[in-house]
């Protein structure tokens, strides 16, 4: 399967039987990001977390008492 990275527009081929390929086929909202771009984003995110100025806003989960 041919895929294109959303960040750098590099075209790569991935195997059709992989989980990523299945997600891309079945759910068009999912996008593909190459390994270089995902590693770069992960590295920069870790640098921002290390500065202490990075806040990750997660949704609050409420527990229901039934």
C-alpha positions, 0 to 999 in steps of 0.5 A: 500500500502506498501512503503519504506522510502528512508532515513532509509529503514523502511517499512510502510503501507499507505492507497491506496486512499491517495494522496501520494499513488496515486503519488507513483503509477502514477509517479515512480520518486516520492519517499516516506519519513517517518514522522520521517525522514521528521521532522528530515530534516525539523528541521536541515534545520531550524537550518541552516537557523537560522545560516544565512549561508544557501542560498536557490537558487530558479529559477528566474521567468521572466514575459513576456510582451505580 
